Amino acid sequence: MSASKQKSNNPPVAKIRVSGVSVSIWENKGEKSTSYSATFERRYRDGEGNWHSSASHNADDLLALAKAADLAHTKILELQAVGE
């Protein structure tokens, strides 16, 4: 099963939103340890008002993306500390 299929079967352990950018944090349990990964997404509305998702970010998103990555890093460190 692909990693994206595995992630869709289990919800993220945390989700962070900054403006239109969101980060999902995924727990990856192995036999000997647990690790975490993050996926980033940008939500936007089209001309008709329908919501869409994109993994592509424009220049206006970069500061929000950087802040979301910083917050995701902090959250992963917290999750790792709890698991120790």
C-alpha positions as CSV (number, residue, x, y, z in Angstrom):
1,M,0.0,0.0,0.0
2,S,1.4,3.4,-0.9
3,A,2.2,6.0,1.8
4,S,-0.6,8.3,0.7
5,K,-3.1,5.4,1.0
6,Q,-1.9,4.5,4.5
7,K,-2.2,8.1,5.6
8,S,-5.8,8.3,4.3
9,N,-6.8,5.3,6.4
10,N,-5.6,6.9,9.7
11,P,-6.3,10.5,10.7
12,P,-3.4,12.8,11.4
13,V,-2.3,13.1,15.0
14,A,-2.4,16.9,14.7
15,K,-3.4,19.5,12.2
16,I,-2.1,23.1,12.1
17,R,-3.6,26.0,10.1
18,V,-2.0,29.3,9.3
19,S,-4.0,31.4,6.9
20,G,-4.8,29.2,3.9
21,V,-1.9,26.8,4.6
22,S,-2.4,23.6,6.7
23,V,0.0,21.0,7.9
24,S,-1.1,17.4,8.8
25,I,1.2,15.5,11.2
26,W,1.3,11.8,10.8
27,E,2.4,9.2,13.2
28,N,4.5,6.3,11.7
29,K,4.8,3.4,14.2
30,G,7.6,1.0,13.5
31,E,8.7,-2.1,15.3
32,K,11.3,-0.3,17.4
33,S,10.3,3.3,17.3
34,T,7.7,5.9,16.3
35,S,8.5,8.7,13.8
36,Y,6.4,11.6,12.5
37,S,6.0,13.2,9.1
38,A,4.2,16.3,7.8
39,T,2.3,17.0,4.7
40,F,1.4,20.6,3.6
41,E,-1.6,21.8,1.8
42,R,-3.0,25.1,0.6
43,R,-6.8,25.6,0.4
44,Y,-8.4,28.1,-2.0
45,R,-11.7,28.9,-3.6
46,D,-12.2,29.0,-7.3
47,G,-14.2,31.7,-9.2
48,E,-17.4,29.8,-8.4
49,G,-16.7,29.6,-4.7
50,N,-15.8,25.9,-4.6
51,W,-13.0,24.8,-2.3
52,H,-9.9,23.1,-3.7
53,S,-6.5,21.8,-2.3
54,S,-3.1,22.2,-3.7
55,A,0.4,21.2,-2.7
56,S,1.8,24.1,-4.7
57,H,2.4,27.4,-2.9
58,N,2.7,30.9,-4.4
59,A,4.9,33.7,-3.1
60,D,2.1,35.1,-0.9
61,D,1.9,31.7,0.9
62,L,5.5,31.3,1.8
63,L,5.5,33.2,5.1
64,A,2.4,31.2,6.3
65,L,4.1,28.0,5.1
66,A,7.2,28.8,7.0
67,K,5.2,29.6,10.2
68,A,3.2,26.4,9.7
69,A,6.4,24.4,9.3
70,D,7.8,26.0,12.5
71,L,4.7,25.1,14.5
72,A,4.7,21.6,13.0
73,H,8.3,21.1,14.1
74,T,7.4,22.2,17.7
75,K,4.4,19.9,17.8
76,I,6.5,16.9,16.6
77,L,9.1,17.6,19.3
78,E,6.3,17.6,21.8
79,L,4.9,14.3,20.5
80,Q,8.3,12.8,20.6
81,A,8.9,14.0,24.2
82,V,5.6,12.4,25.3
83,G,6.5,9.1,23.6
84,E,9.9,8.8,25.4
